[in-house]
Amino acid sequence: MICRCRERRDGRRILFEINDIVSAAPDTSTFVEGFARVVGIGPAGDIYLIRLDIFPLTAPFPVPSSEFRAAIEAGEILLGQEVELELVPTTQQLTPVEEMKKEKAVSIIAPLFETDEALFDSELRGKLFQKRAKECNVSPRMVRRLFYLYLWGGKSDRALVPRYFKSGGLGLQQAAGSKRRGRKANDKTTASQVPLPAVREQLEKGAKMFFLQGARTLEEAFMETKKMYYKKGTLIESKGKIKENLLPPEKLPSLGQFRYVCEQLKKELGIKVRKVARRIRQKRPNWDFRGWSRDQVPGPGFRFEIDATKVQVRLVSRFNRAKVLKEATLYIIIDVWSGAIVGYALSLHNASWALASQALHNCFTDKQAVFDRLGLNYTSDDWPCHHLPSRLAADRGEFVSDKAGLVPGIGIVVEIMPPMCPERKGKVESAIKDVKHGHSHRLPGRHPKVRMRRENDGTDSAALTIYELEQIIVEIIIGLNHDPVPSDYIPPEMIEDGEEDVTHIGLYRWGLQHYCGHTRKLADTEIYENLMMKGVASLTPRGLYFKSQTFVSPTVVNAVTYKRASGKNGLLVDIRYDEHRADRIWFFDRKAKKWVQALNKDEAVIRRKAAFFELEIFRNEVKRLRRDAKDESLHRKSERDKGIRQIVKQAEEEAREDRRGVSKATRRKDMRGSTELEIEAAKAPTPLLMMPVPPVMPATPVQIGSELQEICQGNDLTPAAEGMSPPIAPLPDQQHPPPEVNKSDLTIGELAMQMWRSRR
């Protein structure tokens, strides 16, 4: 086709029309290179051109009207150029297939030319391509190609006709049994002569069996397909090697045919992206950076970012360092404008809204309380961050919930980031990386996030408690805040004011004085209602009972109470508490109309400044120790019960033997005398059961009384004279007659026992 352009002049005014073709003058350098077509005039008067001699075609580009007219007047751009384009002469000679494809292409791009938005707005053009591709179930690349091709052909439908004459075909579907179509191979000796319809069935089976599973590459799957369906035999060599003989090259399908069949099957089966063979962890797509997180952030406090992470450091219990705990969760809040870390929260609990609200509370409150609790030698001037932001960027995990609805209620605009997009809050991600890995401190119990085989998990070297880890993290945060900021962060006014502190915290401090209006503060009542952790305590006569602790206050009778919905009787009180301080809680006083503290009744908790999660660990440890002690006590009790039962059994047998032939009245007779004899017998220095008792002849009461009187008048009443050795007990095998015992060698109790036995 020959496109003729007309150049008309009316005085000094140059006239040109849409679809006019221009070119650069010889030996000149201008904004037009080669040949270009005028496709439109924008709302601002810009001339839009599209290159005709570049393939693939590129998007139309604007040229200011003044520059375009000036270049024409200067002779740098020539009008009325004759260019021959490869278009079909007329649409009447099109085959049914070509006509069908042309109509389909026209229907795809027709809505894009109803307005000029797709032509003049480059940003909107891409969105329209995406939208139209989704509506027509085609790729955006196809919509873009047809759009540019239509402009290239001067907005003629003939430009959308398939160019089969360039590929050697006629546009008709190849029939089975016909010769192979397509471009001819350069090396005809190894070229395939097999048409695709003759081998499509075998290639589809091979693609489904070997390629689409993802275990082989395209060439490996093609080789396996040829070995399965296009083998003329097997050759066994003399050394036992087996070699499969394939058909001649002209009778084999080509790799291009196999690739084409695989692409068609992926579209039919809905496989959009095939995994790379033999790759376990697929390569992540490259990020498309379109700016910086600090762009359009006017000052400190305008936008904070918050995120949580697991600290890969094994902790131990502060009550018993032999007990290893799990990893702690760390929340970090960073100011985007200055890069200063403005708040944090560390806990053994998992990431949740309760922990995120604790980080916001730390971000808002004065850091002097943190330094006093941790015993660090810093002041509030070292970390002057006690504000809330105007905007807060966070993940959807914690802030998409009913509990997090109070954050917008206090005036903070919450920006929920999409999942799996860490680049959308890169500031806090970078800060977390610096806190965890941007130092050279040796932390016992540290271990990698993804451990390899037999790699240490930090259990053997764990030594830090959560209190000590928090001290280290605060020290690291202070160090990061006092690092210098990049040069682009420093405003010129800061240097003009003579400010020399160009650190992150220095920039934050200076910005609070010169970029006001972006930070927020809350009243104490709003802090307790919105940012403190919520809980429910039971009102008892001793005070408020919460998490196995009792808290007392003189004004606890004024607490706002309500009844239980079910279960035990009693009143409940809504409270607020800090997880790191178990020495106090807050309840709302209905008379004073404010939140009042209730102190822990346990002085040890106040003295040790323990946290609630530490008390929980302590309680679990105490329960375990008490359980072990109770089990040991029950075991020993079982052993004692055996001895007691043996004593009782032996006593019952002896008593049964002694009661034989004795009446009940006789046994109850003279109980007072028997008791006195028992008391006298208890005075014996040696057990009576161990002393041999000689047989004593019965005696009358008068004789007994005279014998006692005679013995009492004696001088030697000890069981053995001084200097005499104690008697040696005979061996069980030896039979010795009982030794004769002199009455003067017995005590009064022993003698009374002998007389009592003789009377029986």
PANUGU-216753 format. One record per residue (C-alpha): residue in one letter; x, y negated, z. Coordinates in steps of 0.001 Angstrom, whole numbers, plus 500000, padded with zeros to 6 digits. Layout:
N
[r A [X Y Z]],
...
***
This chain:
760
[r M [500000 500000 500000]],
[r I [501245 496473 499128]],
[r C [500318 493788 501676]],
[r R [500609 490255 500270]],
[r C [500806 487329 502685]],
[r R [499947 483789 501682]],
[r E [501746 480708 502913]],
[r R [499606 477571 502801]],
[r R [500715 474083 503805]],
[r D [498528 471111 504579]],
[r G [500800 468198 505197]],
[r R [503085 469209 508096]],
[r R [500763 471940 509254]],
[r I [501697 475536 508472]],
[r L [498790 477946 507988]],
[r F [498997 481714 508381]],
[r E [496493 484498 508836]],
[r I [496120 487625 510960]],
[r N [497909 490640 509406]],
[r D [500427 488370 507690]],
[r I [503873 490008 507520]],
[r V [506960 487988 508445]],
[r S [510641 488752 508441]],
[r A [513866 487134 509546]],
[r A [515751 485135 506958]],
[r P [519050 486606 505787]],
[r D [522091 485778 507900]],
[r T [519983 484297 510713]],
[r S [519388 485321 514293]],
[r T [515918 484711 515676]],
[r F [513279 486345 517861]],
[r V [512014 488402 514921]],
[r E [514230 491244 513775]],
[r G [513355 493138 510634]],
[r F [509685 493051 509596]],
[r A [506755 492234 511888]],
[r R [503003 491779 511469]],
[r V [500875 489058 513054]],
[r V [498205 490944 515020]],
[r G [496585 488127 517020]],
[r I [496712 484727 518696]],
[r G [496456 484766 522473]],
[r P [494287 482541 524706]],
[r A [497293 480333 525480]],
[r G [498137 479945 521778]],
[r D [500914 482539 521698]],
[r I [501471 484478 518470]],
[r Y [501476 488276 518951]],
[r L [503629 490347 516585]],
[r I [504295 494070 516168]],
[r R [507396 495513 514560]],
[r L [506793 497565 511427]],
[r D [510205 499152 510935]],
[r I [510719 500809 514347]],
[r F [509480 504306 515116]],
[r P [508057 505203 517493]],
[r L [506088 501985 517408]],
[r T [506436 499526 520281]],
[r A [503925 497247 521945]],
[r P [503023 493833 520486]],
[r F [505163 491016 521853]],
[r P [504194 487347 522261]],
[r V [506013 484381 520734]],
[r P [505158 480799 521714]],
[r S [503294 479046 518918]],
[r S [505643 476071 518919]],
[r E [508706 478280 518555]],
[r F [507026 480321 515843]],
[r R [506093 477232 513782]],
[r A [509494 475668 514372]],
[r A [511241 478844 513142]],
[r I [509105 478815 509986]],
[r E [509852 475138 509340]],
[r A [513567 475772 509904]],
[r G [513529 478656 507453]],
[r E [514543 481220 510070]],
[r I [511304 483196 509501]],
[r L [509930 483955 506053]],
[r L [506230 484359 505278]],
[r G [504617 486256 502414]],
[r Q [506829 489331 502544]],
[r E [505969 492390 500477]],
[r V [506213 495640 502463]],
[r E [505117 499067 501285]],
[r L [503532 501240 503973]],
[r E [502979 504977 503700]],
[r L [499192 505110 503790]],
[r V [496753 507243 501816]],
[r P [495438 505341 498790]],
[r T [491779 505878 499612]],
[r T [489648 507759 502143]],
[r Q [487584 509409 499416]],
[r Q [490355 511956 498759]],
[r L [490536 513165 502359]],
[r T [489909 516801 503144]],
[r P [487230 517726 505715]],
[r V [489905 518361 508353]],
[r E [491591 515000 507690]],
[r E [488238 513199 507762]],
[r M [487363 514868 511064]],
[r K [490685 513888 512640]],
[r K [490371 510302 511365]],
[r E [486888 509916 512840]],
[r K [488068 511303 516147]],
[r A [490970 508828 516254]],
[r V [488629 505934 515427]],
[r S [486241 506956 518226]],
[r I [489112 507054 520738]],
[r I [490431 503526 520123]],
[r A [487225 501762 519005]],
[r P [486241 500605 522546]],
[r L [489699 499087 523007]],
[r F [489091 496602 520189]],
[r E [485723 495373 521426]],
[r T [487678 492734 523364]],
[r D [491190 491352 523086]],
[r E [492211 492325 526649]],
[r A [494160 495411 525556]],
[r L [496033 493346 522983]],
[r F [497079 490332 525054]],
[r D [497349 491691 528654]],
[r S [500202 494190 528942]],
[r E [499405 495200 532526]],
[r L [495736 495779 531796]],
[r R [496589 497590 528560]],
[r G [498179 500513 530381]],
[r K [495195 500854 532717]],
[r L [492816 500848 529758]],
[r F [494893 503535 528063]],
[r Q [494713 505667 531207]],
[r K [490971 505159 531517]],
[r R [490268 505907 527848]],
[r A [492494 508996 527905]],
[r K [490574 510344 530880]],
[r E [487240 509699 529184]],
[r C [488297 511421 525930]],
[r N [490265 514217 527676]],
[r V [493459 513360 525826]],
[r S [496857 512121 526932]],
[r P [497529 508387 527432]],
[r R [500439 508755 525048]],
[r M [498052 509731 522262]],
[r V [495805 506708 522928]],
[r R [498835 504418 522883]],
[r R [500154 505929 519649]],
[r L [496808 505530 517840]],
[r F [496405 501972 519126]],
[r Y [499817 500880 517848]],
[r L [499333 502803 514589]],
[r Y [496064 500972 513945]],
[r L [497792 497611 514412]],
[r W [500745 498748 512300]],
[r G [498413 499554 509373]],
[r G [496706 496152 509491]],
[r K [493673 497425 511457]],
[r S [492806 499875 508671]],
[r D [491257 503305 509237]],
[r R [493648 504758 506656]],
[r A [496497 504326 509170]],
[r L [494766 506895 511420]],
[r V [494652 509619 508775]],
[r P [496966 512577 509680]],
[r R [500212 512385 507741]],
[r Y [500328 515996 506616]],
[r F [502286 515020 503532]],
[r K [505283 514375 505807]],
[r S [505230 517893 507249]],
[r G [504617 519837 504063]],
[r G [501039 520913 504816]],
[r L [497694 520042 503292]],
[r G [495818 519595 506538]],
[r L [493944 522919 506280]],
[r Q [494148 525622 508890]],
[r Q [496546 528330 507849]],
[r A [494821 531568 506966]],
[r A [496075 535019 507877]],
[r G [498118 536649 505136]],
[r S [499292 533362 503614]],
[r K [502881 532237 503465]],
[r R [504549 530512 506336]],
[r R [503981 526781 506387]],
[r G [505840 523909 507924]],
[r R [509172 522336 507260]],
[r K [511753 524490 505584]],
[r A [514737 525620 507623]],
[r N [518205 524413 506747]],
[r D [519709 527916 506962]],
[r K [517426 530100 504886]],
[r T [519394 533274 505660]],
[r T [518284 533250 509288]],
[r A [514940 531528 508803]],
[r S [511681 533219 509741]],
[r Q [509188 533941 506970]],
[r V [506377 535144 509244]],
[r P [503237 532943 509400]],
[r L [501868 532100 512824]],
[r P [498459 533853 512435]],
[r A [500255 537160 511881]],
[r V [502162 536967 515164]],
[r R [499901 534800 517355]],
[r E [498419 537716 519292]],
[r Q [501812 539182 520216]],
[r L [503242 535768 521088]],
[r E [500289 534981 523367]],
[r K [500726 538268 525203]],
[r G [504437 537643 525606]],
[r A [503839 534074 526834]],
[r K [501357 535213 529484]],
[r M [503546 538111 530569]],
[r F [507009 536544 530600]],
[r F [506794 532733 530470]],
[r L [503719 531397 532252]],
[r Q [504592 533308 535410]],
[r G [507527 530947 535914]],
[r A [510153 533648 536392]],
[r R [511972 533111 533072]],
[r T [512968 530247 530866]],
[r L [511429 529739 527424]],
[r E [514297 531400 525588]],
[r E [514459 534336 528021]],
[r A [510720 534904 527673]],
[r F [511029 534714 523869]],
[r M [513762 537364 523885]],
[r E [511689 539676 526086]],
[r T [508724 539198 523741]],
[r K [510815 540128 520691]],
[r K [512214 543208 522448]],
[r M [508702 544371 523321]],
[r Y [506829 543756 520025]],
[r Y [509444 543394 517273]],
[r K [511841 546287 517832]],
[r K [512651 548786 515086]],
[r G [514447 551288 517307]],
[r T [517036 551920 519986]],
[r L [520711 552681 519393]],
[r I [522676 554794 521873]],
[r E [526398 554267 521494]],
[r S [529089 556857 522148]],
[r K [529922 555401 525577]],
[r G [526319 555686 526713]],
[r K [525383 552062 526141]],
[r I [521828 551463 524997]],
[r K [521231 548765 522408]],
[r E [517828 547713 521117]],
[r N [517675 546900 517393]],
[r L [515315 544094 516422]],
[r L [513707 543480 513058]],
[r P [515510 541323 510488]],
[r P [515380 537537 511169]],
[r E [512968 536885 508304]],
[r K [510433 539269 509892]],
[r L [510743 537816 513408]],
[r P [508722 534848 514728]],
[r S [510611 531645 515417]],
[r L [511283 529967 518737]],
[r G [509220 526977 517587]],
[r Q [506199 529208 517051]],
[r F [506617 530698 520515]],
[r R [506950 527221 522047]],
[r Y [503825 526058 520244]],
[r V [501815 529054 521503]],
[r C [503025 528428 525066]],
[r E [501975 524779 524937]],
[r Q [498542 525711 523614]],
[r L [498058 528286 526372]],
[r K [499070 525773 529049]],
[r K [496378 523404 527814]],
[r E [493736 526130 527650]],
[r L [494560 527520 531093]],
[r G [494861 524065 532686]],
[r I [498553 524358 533546]],
[r K [499750 520759 533548]],
[r V [503303 521089 534888]],
[r R [505212 524344 534785]],
[r K [507742 524985 537537]],
[r V [511345 525367 536538]],
[r A [512315 529025 536435]],
[r R [514467 530345 539279]],
[r R [514126 527096 541248]],
[r I [512591 527612 544699]],
[r R [512375 523974 545729]],
[r Q [511271 521952 542723]],
[r K [512828 518604 541993]],
[r R [510859 515680 543333]],
[r P [509634 513092 540849]],
[r N [511603 509871 540749]],
[r W [510100 506922 542577]],
[r D [508914 504028 540491]],
[r F [510145 500993 542420]],
[r R [508043 497926 541710]],
[r G [509244 495589 544440]],
[r W [510376 495341 548035]],
[r S [508409 495692 551226]],
[r R [509531 492191 552247]],
[r D [507952 490584 549191]],
[r Q [505152 488113 550015]],
[r V [505795 488409 553781]],
[r P [505924 484761 554965]],
[r G [507300 485206 558468]],
[r P [507779 487345 561598]],
[r G [504714 489135 562841]],
[r F [502888 488970 559527]],
[r R [503370 492678 558842]],
[r F [504580 495452 561122]],
[r E [505158 499066 560117]],
[r I [504710 502025 562465]],
[r D [505631 505664 562052]],
[r A [506416 508723 564170]],
[r T [509100 511390 564013]],
[r K [510409 514340 565967]],
[r V [513790 513719 567606]],
[r Q [515941 516767 566861]],
[r V [517391 516945 570396]],
[r R [516502 519757 572788]],
[r L [515630 518405 576230]],
[r V [515737 519921 579705]],
[r S [513528 519472 582732]],
[r R [514614 516817 585196]],
[r F [513652 519143 588047]],
[r N [515589 522129 586721]],
[r R [518071 521565 583906]],
[r A [518127 525288 583199]],
[r K [514629 524927 581727]],
[r V [514696 523906 578052]],
[r L [511860 521775 576691]],
[r K [510646 521093 573174]],
[r E [511603 518097 571060]],
[r A [510220 514675 571904]],
[r T [508084 512504 569615]],
[r L [509336 508998 568856]],
[r Y [507224 506113 567540]],
[r I [509006 503116 566020]],
[r I [507452 499729 565152]],
[r I [509461 497315 563001]],
[r D [508911 493763 561829]],
[r V [509183 493725 558038]],
[r W [510295 490097 557705]],
[r S [513263 490215 560094]],
[r G [513958 493958 560164]],
[r A [513945 493943 563979]],
[r I [512556 496904 565917]],
[r V [509830 495387 568083]],
[r G [508431 498418 569917]],
[r Y [508735 502131 570524]],
[r A [507190 505043 572411]],
[r L [508822 508326 573447]],
[r S [506864 511291 574734]],
[r L [506778 515072 574831]],
[r H [503279 514998 573358]],
[r N [502651 515258 569637]],
[r A [501926 512276 567426]],
[r S [498442 510932 568133]],
[r W [496502 507743 568553]],
[r A [497165 507789 572307]],
[r L [500913 507688 571697]],
[r A [500562 505131 568887]],
[r S [498578 502835 571193]],
[r Q [501345 503212 573768]],
[r A [503850 502038 571143]],
[r L [501625 499037 570402]],
[r H [501434 498303 574107]],
[r N [505230 498425 574330]],
[r C [505402 496144 571300]],
[r F [503161 493598 573025]],
[r T [504537 493608 576570]],
[r D [507704 492033 577924]],
[r K [510708 494348 577592]],
[r Q [512009 493437 581060]],
[r A [509712 496081 582532]],
[r V [511341 498670 580242]],
[r F [514852 497627 581287]],
[r D [513911 497749 584984]],
[r R [512340 501187 584661]],
[r L [515322 502620 582789]],
[r G [517936 500828 584894]],
[r L [519559 499078 581897]],
[r N [521531 495864 582282]],
[r Y [519531 493761 579788]],
[r T [517062 490903 579988]],
[r S [514077 489793 577959]],
[r D [516301 487456 575928]],
[r D [518103 490499 574499]],
[r W [514801 491836 573137]],
[r P [512307 488946 572877]],
[r C [509553 490973 571223]],
[r H [506193 490765 572961]],
[r H [503724 490078 570152]],
[r L [501213 491860 567971]],
[r P [501146 491508 564163]],
[r S [498560 490211 561753]],
[r R [498907 493361 559633]],
[r L [499936 496876 560565]],
[r A [501011 499470 557976]],
[r A [500582 503035 559211]],
[r D [499827 506567 558145]],
[r R [496280 507771 558000]],
[r G [496875 510455 560651]],
[r E [496537 508306 563767]],
[r F [494668 505249 562537]],
[r V [491849 506944 560612]],
[r S [489784 507919 563643]],
[r D [487103 506577 565942]],
[r K [489647 505826 568658]],
[r A [491732 503661 566341]],
[r G [488745 501504 565454]],
[r L [489673 499079 568221]],
[r V [492788 497927 566306]],
[r P [490768 496038 563674]],
[r G [488572 494899 566548]],
[r I [491420 492847 568042]],
[r G [492113 491112 564747]],
[r I [494810 493344 563214]],
[r V [494414 494273 559552]],
[r V [495326 497965 559266]],
[r E [496946 499014 555986]],
[r I [496591 502774 555542]],
[r M [499368 504213 553414]],
[r P [498664 507102 551012]],
[r P [499981 510544 552023]],
[r M [503395 511743 550889]],
[r C [504486 508190 550001]],
[r P [507254 507189 552428]],
[r E [508398 504473 550030]],
[r R [505259 502475 550860]],
[r K [506651 501820 554362]],
[r G [510333 502070 553688]],
[r K [511349 499652 556467]],
[r V [510247 501867 559326]],
[r E [511473 504994 557539]],
[r S [514931 503414 557300]],
[r A [514786 502349 560949]],
[r I [513922 505879 562075]],
[r K [516836 507228 560057]],
[r D [519199 504740 561715]],
[r V [517930 505557 565202]],
[r K [518324 509308 564667]],
[r H [521424 509518 562493]],
[r G [522963 506052 562194]],
[r H [525315 506479 565148]],
[r S [528255 508613 566192]],
[r H [527106 509442 569712]],
[r R [527381 513070 570745]],
[r L [523986 514163 572008]],
[r P [523887 517620 573613]],
[r G [521078 519747 572298]],
[r R [521113 518086 568892]],
[r H [520265 520327 565942]],
[r P [519356 519914 562255]],
[r K [515753 519507 561219]],
[r V [515798 522453 558824]],
[r R [518073 525081 560315]],
[r M [519934 527542 558170]],
[r R [520442 531174 559025]],
[r R [522127 531672 562419]],
[r E [522495 527953 562867]],
[r N [522345 526588 566393]],
[r D [518978 525243 567520]],
[r G [520388 523193 570395]],
[r T [519133 525440 573192]],
[r D [522584 526404 574488]],
[r S [523917 522838 574650]],
[r A [520752 521077 575880]],
[r A [521504 518823 578863]],
[r L [519524 515566 578512]],
[r T [516218 514832 580198]],
[r I [513602 512725 578481]],
[r Y [514457 509865 580854]],
[r E [518116 509951 579761]],
[r L [517164 510290 576086]],
[r E [514962 507213 576382]],
[r Q [517889 505279 577849]],
[r I [520046 506278 574871]],
[r I [517335 505390 572327]],
[r V [516836 501945 573854]],
[r E [520601 501372 573742]],
[r I [520638 502358 570054]],
[r I [517680 500065 569303]],
[r I [519421 497140 571002]],
[r G [522505 497822 568871]],
[r L [520496 497985 565637]],
[r N [518660 494770 566437]],
[r H [521983 492964 566865]],
[r D [523309 494028 563463]],
[r P [523590 491217 560869]],
[r V [520784 490891 558362]],
[r P [521355 490939 554570]],
[r S [522208 487630 552974]],
[r D [518877 487486 551154]],
[r Y [517033 487544 554484]],
[r I [518597 484319 555790]],
[r P [516531 481194 554981]],
[r P [518504 478071 554044]],
[r E [516754 476153 556830]],
[r M [518247 478507 559392]],
[r I [521790 477543 558436]],
[r E [520855 473889 558179]],
[r D [519577 473984 561761]],
[r G [522983 475219 562880]],
[r E [521715 478649 563921]],
[r E [524633 481090 564153]],
[r D [522789 484223 565299]],
[r V [522141 485906 561941]],
[r T [521223 489287 563443]],
[r H [517818 490934 563099]],
[r I [516744 489856 566562]],
[r G [518218 486401 566036]],
[r L [516234 485987 562817]],
[r Y [513109 487175 564619]],
[r R [513686 484679 567462]],
[r W [514306 481813 565037]],
[r G [511307 482745 562904]],
[r L [508960 482607 565895]],
[r Q [509820 478934 566310]],
[r H [509735 477906 562644]],
[r Y [507239 480298 560987]],
[r C [504383 480173 563469]],
[r G [500889 481507 563099]],
[r H [501515 485155 562188]],
[r T [501933 486810 565607]],
[r R [499125 487561 568026]],
[r K [498754 487816 571797]],
[r L [496073 489414 573958]],
[r A [494695 488776 577394]],
[r D [495375 491277 580165]],
[r T [491809 492532 580007]],
[r E [492120 493268 576285]],
[r I [495429 495042 576897]],
[r Y [493902 497480 579354]],
[r E [490804 497972 577233]],
[r N [492521 498431 573874]],
[r L [496192 499359 574196]],
[r M [496510 501350 577424]],
[r M [495852 505080 577431]],
[r K [492330 505938 578502]],
[r G [491361 508515 581101]],
[r V [488626 509552 583526]],
[r A [489266 509930 587286]],
[r S [487083 511495 589964]],
[r L [486024 509342 592889]],
[r T [486642 511245 596138]],
[r P [486649 510184 599817]],
[r R [490458 510049 599648]],
[r G [490611 507898 596504]],
[r L [490750 508350 592730]],
[r Y [491817 511840 591704]],
[r F [493495 511951 588285]],
[r K [495864 514575 586838]],
[r S [496335 516311 590213]],
[r Q [497332 513006 591842]],
[r T [495431 510807 594303]],
[r F [495463 507036 593881]],
[r V [494269 504640 596581]],
[r S [493231 500994 596564]],
[r P [491440 498773 599084]],
[r T [488873 497815 596424]],
[r V [488210 501288 595053]],
[r V [484633 501026 596380]],
[r N [484043 498305 593778]],
[r A [484983 500560 590852]],
[r V [482424 501012 588098]],
[r T [481201 504611 588428]],
[r Y [478837 506926 586608]],
[r K [477550 510434 587220]],
[r R [478704 513613 585561]],
[r A [476618 514894 582720]],
[r S [476786 518449 584049]],
[r G [478733 520636 586431]],
[r K [479779 519663 589936]],
[r N [478326 516694 591729]],
[r G [480482 513616 592010]],
[r L [481176 510236 590458]],
[r L [483558 509454 587604]],
[r V [485545 506285 586932]],
[r D [487022 505114 583620]],
[r I [490683 504239 584092]],
[r R [493700 503079 582083]],
[r Y [497197 504394 582660]],
[r D [500744 504371 581347]],
[r E [502147 507783 580574]],
[r H [505612 506768 581760]],
[r R [504394 505481 585152]],
[r A [502593 507938 587385]],
[r D [502829 505632 590384]],
[r R [499761 503575 589423]],
[r I [496587 503470 587364]],
[r W [494063 500710 586620]],
[r F [490306 500658 587161]],
[r F [487770 497909 586521]],
[r D [486556 496037 589609]],
[r R [482943 495039 589050]],
[r K [483094 492259 591667]],
[r A [486403 490701 590608]],
[r K [485564 491285 586923]],
[r K [489121 492424 586145]],
[r W [491323 495499 586041]],
[r V [492869 496394 589415]],
[r Q [495773 498702 590258]],
[r A [495478 501848 592354]],
[r L [498773 503188 593727]],
[r N [499791 506818 593983]],
[r K [499478 508219 597466]],
[r D [502596 510368 597049]],
[r E [505643 508305 598056]],
[r A [508000 510724 596281]],
[r V [506394 509874 592932]],
[r I [506823 506145 593589]],
[r R [510426 506628 594723]],
[r R [511429 508748 591726]],
[r K [509461 506614 589207]],
[r A [508190 509788 587616]],
[r A [506013 509946 584538]],
[r F [502799 511900 584177]],
[r F [504311 514432 581812]],
[r E [507204 514953 584258]],
[r L [504767 515661 587068]],
[r E [503031 518157 584831]],
[r I [506347 519936 584245]],
[r F [507039 519841 587979]],
[r R [503613 521305 588771]],
[r N [504111 524107 586303]],
[r E [507505 524876 587812]],
[r V [506075 524845 591342]],
[r K [503227 527115 590263]],
[r R [505721 529539 588793]],
[r L [507870 529561 591937]],
[r R [504839 530023 594197]],
[r R [503598 532834 592008]],
[r D [506973 534563 592220]],
[r A [507085 534076 595988]],
[r K [503541 535401 596364]],
[r D [504351 538476 594292]],
[r E [507440 539161 596430]],
[r S [505382 538695 599604]],
[r L [502755 541138 598375]],
[r H [505471 543644 597533]],
[r R [507014 543416 601001]],
[r K [503572 543566 602611]],
[r S [502965 546835 600824]],
[r E [506187 548236 602285]],
[r R [505289 546974 605770]],
[r D [501848 548507 605564]],
[r K [503424 551917 605116]],
[r G [505427 551573 608371]],
[r I [502450 550225 610283]],
[r R [500253 553050 609095]],
[r Q [502927 555564 610218]],
[r I [503088 553982 613686]],
[r V [499301 554006 614012]],
[r K [499077 557575 612820]],
[r Q [501717 558801 615297]],
[r A [500096 556895 618153]],
[r E [496692 558353 617355]],
[r E [498151 561881 617310]],
[r E [499884 561423 620688]],
[r A [496795 559816 622206]],
[r R [494655 562634 620902]],
[r E [497065 565136 622490]],
[r D [497091 563327 625864]],
[r R [493272 562984 625981]],
[r R [492768 566664 625516]],
[r G [490915 568051 628602]],
[r V [490591 564617 630243]],
[r S [487162 563099 630646]],
[r K [486283 559492 629820]],
[r A [485618 558650 633442]],
[r T [489031 559972 634467]],
[r R [490738 557886 631786]],
[r R [489023 554721 633014]],
[r K [489797 555435 636676]],
[r D [492367 553247 638477]],
[r M [493093 550944 635443]],
[r R [494608 548325 637738]],
[r G [497151 550764 639144]],
[r S [498028 551998 635716]],
[r T [498503 548407 634518]],
[r E [500855 547649 637418]],
[r L [502902 550738 636641]],
[r E [503087 549637 632975]],
[r I [504350 546218 634045]],
[r E [507006 547791 636247]],
[r A [507997 550154 633454]],
[r A [508453 547180 631081]],
[r K [511223 545894 633330]],
[r A [513450 548852 632456]],
[r P [516658 547638 630664]],
[r T [516677 550647 628294]],
[r P [513770 552103 626404]],
[r L [512137 554917 628322]],
[r L [511636 556986 625244]],
[r M [515402 557219 624753]],
[r M [516178 558503 628295]],
[r P [515953 562165 629176]],
[r V [513460 562728 631947]],
[r P [514217 565717 634280]],
[r P [511380 567823 635577]],
[r V [510146 566536 638920]],
[r M [508294 568678 641417]],
[r P [504910 567433 642477]],
[r A [505001 565348 645637]],
[r T [502420 563959 647965]],
[r P [501775 560215 648237]],
[r V [503450 560144 651632]],
[r Q [506603 561679 650209]],
[r I [506620 559231 647301]],
[r G [506365 556261 649588]],
[r S [509202 557491 651832]],
[r E [511438 558184 648827]],
[r L [510864 554664 647430]],
[r Q [511636 553131 650803]],
[r E [514839 555208 651068]],
[r I [516020 554190 647605]],
[r C [515208 550516 648099]],
[r Q [517392 550462 651205]],
[r G [520347 551705 649140]],
[r N [523015 549437 647741]],
[r D [523571 550996 644296]],
[r L [520455 550414 642087]],
[r T [522186 550142 638669]],
[r P [521780 552921 636134]],
[r A [525536 553535 636019]],
[r A [528358 552688 638371]],
[r E [530913 550088 637302]],
[r G [533667 551549 635216]],
[r M [531723 554573 634102]],
[r S [531290 555243 630395]],
[r P [527785 555610 628982]],
[r P [526545 559134 628289]],
[r I [527150 560536 624792]],
[r A [524123 561970 623063]],
[r P [524597 565615 621988]],
[r L [524547 566619 618348]],
[r P [521324 568133 617015]],
[r D [523007 571553 616482]],
[r Q [524261 571799 620061]],
[r Q [522059 572969 622907]],
[r H [522909 571422 626221]],
[r P [520884 571601 629347]],
[r P [519499 568287 630439]],
[r P [521934 566572 632800]],
[r E [520990 566128 636374]],
[r V [520102 562570 637200]],
[r N [520598 561210 640682]],
[r K [517671 559252 641987]],
[r S [520042 556532 643177]],
[r D [521052 555933 639500]],
[r L [517463 555088 638401]],
[r T [515777 551719 638491]],
[r I [512517 551121 640223]],
[r G [510603 551139 636962]],
[r E [512176 554398 635801]],
[r L [511464 556022 639130]],
[r A [507861 554788 639063]],
[r M [507423 556259 635610]],
[r Q [508717 559629 636785]],
[r M [506353 559624 639732]],
[r W [503454 558620 637488]],
[r R [504165 561498 635162]],
[r S [504458 563907 638091]],
[r R [501068 562819 639439]],
[r R [499495 563696 636093]],
***
